[in-house]
């Protein structure tokens, strides 16, 4: 038995100020106020020193980190994120990779998943996205052209492992791709798009539940006489069935701070997901924004974030509280992936995937399946 003591426990909607969390056999055995939870004799005690104990973070969109791309060195990239508080991940590949690179990367990631990694699936950002939008779009190998003979190989290779397929609903031929890629447990995500609401909503019955970057790498739609139209972001804000996924950097470059507040107001606390969109492009962030990344064209291309730092930045830009950001960074993505019965919050019987953090979400300890990893 392991007992985390002298801690503030982060729950989805409230805090326990002077709490204890008991872990047994890799699961959460009990938790509550110190006066209500008895620590069994002989337990290993972790003194949290007054810091917060919260659910391990869930990053559903990360291309790489710590100097490693997931499709090349998944174990090293996963270890970097684990040390920074992420205990469940989807590894992401983008459409700047050729079909052969996507196929080989898929096999590399499947091998990592089957080793029992924190990587639980693949997030396929592509291959068929609108080439006008998104970092490194100039290097897309597909330019929006949809080829069934081509994509069938990728679907077959990733079947059962690809959890999310991204798409731009306005592309010709995308309907057939969705029909062929659709399978139990597969989620479709709106991405890199200039689609109109009616083009987007037609995919709701087929599993469209997510927007890859809310207010980022999407079109601003204008109509005659300068009237602002409704595009991807407006469609997502209006639809309660779609999660808005946000990249929240320290300077609010990916998403303007007012749009972050607008997203929080329109989507509410249950439909926002924070991601890292971490990449390993050669150009690091600028001195005043070290969590940004730039591609070879000098364009903004992902980040050097972790979900822990995204949580910190969300608090900074919107005033969201610590319970809120752990909902955005853990429980909500767990719900999206249908894993909330196992992870995403502190509850009896759930996996003992936990982080201990200070009030700035700086990670001091990480526990995975009841084992201290940091």
Rosetta blueprint (number, residue, H / E / L):
1 X L
2 X E
3 X E
4 X E
5 X E
6 X E
7 X E
8 X E
9 X E
10 X E
11 X L
12 X L
13 X L
14 X L
15 X E
16 X E
17 X E
18 X E
19 X E
20 X E
21 X E
22 X E
23 X E
24 X E
25 X L
26 X L
27 X E
28 X E
29 X E
30 X E
31 X E
32 X E
33 X E
34 X H
35 X H
36 X H
37 X L
38 X L
39 X L
40 X L
41 X L
42 X L
43 X L
44 X E
45 X E
46 X E
47 X E
48 X L
49 X L
50 X L
51 X L
52 X E
53 X E
54 X E
55 X E
56 X L
57 X E
58 X E
59 X E
60 X E
61 X E
62 X E
63 X L
64 X E
65 X E
66 X L
67 X L
68 X E
69 X E
70 X L
71 X L
72 X L
73 X L
74 X H
75 X H
76 X H
77 X H
78 X H
79 X H
80 X H
81 X H
82 X H
83 X H
84 X L
85 X L
86 X E
87 X E
88 X E
89 X E
90 X E
91 X E
92 X E
93 X E
94 X E
95 X L
96 X L
97 X L
98 X L
99 X H
100 X H
101 X H
102 X H
103 X H
104 X H
105 X H
106 X H
107 X H
108 X H
109 X H
110 X H
111 X H
112 X H
113 X H
114 X H
115 X L
116 X L
117 X L
118 X L
119 X E
120 X E
121 X E
122 X E
123 X E
124 X E
125 X E
126 X L
127 X L
128 X L
129 X L
130 X L
131 X L
132 X L
133 X L
134 X L
135 X L
136 X L
137 X H
138 X H
139 X H
140 X L
141 X L
142 X L
143 X L
144 X L
145 X L
146 X L
147 X L
148 X H
149 X H
150 X H
151 X H
152 X H
153 X H
154 X H
155 X H
156 X H
157 X H
158 X H
159 X L
160 X L
161 X L
162 X E
163 X E
164 X E
165 X E
166 X E
167 X E
168 X L
169 X L
170 X L
171 X L
172 X L
173 X L
174 X H
175 X H
176 X H
177 X H
178 X H
179 X H
180 X H
181 X H
182 X L
183 X L
184 X L
185 X L
186 X L
187 X E
188 X E
189 X E
190 X E
191 X L
192 X L
193 X L
194 X L
195 X L
196 X L
197 X H
198 X H
199 X H
200 X H
201 X H
202 X L
203 X L
204 X H
205 X H
206 X H
207 X L
208 X E
209 X E
210 X E
211 X E
212 X L
213 X L
214 X L
215 X L
216 X L
217 X L
218 X L
219 X L
220 X L
221 X L
222 X E
223 X L
224 X H
225 X H
226 X H
227 X L
228 X E
229 X L
230 X L
231 X L
232 X H
233 X H
234 X H
235 X H
236 X H
237 X H
238 X H
239 X L
240 X L
241 X L
242 X L
243 X E
244 X E
245 X E
246 X E
247 X E
248 X L
249 X L
250 X L
251 X L
252 X L
253 X L
254 X L
255 X L
256 X L
257 X H
258 X H
259 X H
260 X H
261 X H
262 X H
263 X H
264 X H
265 X H
266 X H
267 X H
268 X L
269 X L
270 X L
271 X L
272 X E
273 X E
274 X E
275 X E
276 X L
277 X L
278 X E
279 X L
280 X L
281 X L
282 X L
283 X E
284 X L
285 X L
286 X E
287 X L
288 X L
289 X E
290 X L
291 X L
292 X E
293 X E
294 X E
295 X L
296 X L
297 X L
298 X L
299 X L
300 X E
301 X E
302 X E
303 X E
304 X L
305 X L
306 X L
307 X H
308 X H
309 X H
310 X H
311 X H
312 X H
313 X H
314 X H
315 X H
316 X H
317 X H
318 X H
319 X L
320 X L
321 X L
322 X H
323 X H
324 X H
325 X H
326 X H
327 X H
328 X H
329 X H
330 X H
331 X H
332 X H
333 X H
334 X H
335 X H
336 X H
337 X L
338 X L
339 X L
340 X L
341 X L
342 X L
343 X L
344 X L
345 X L
346 X L
347 X L
348 X L
349 X L
350 X L
351 X E
352 X L
353 X L
354 X E
355 X E
356 X E
357 X E
358 X L
359 X L
360 X L
361 X L
362 X L
363 X E
364 X E
365 X E
366 X E
367 X E
368 X E
369 X L
370 X L
371 X E
372 X E
373 X L
374 X L
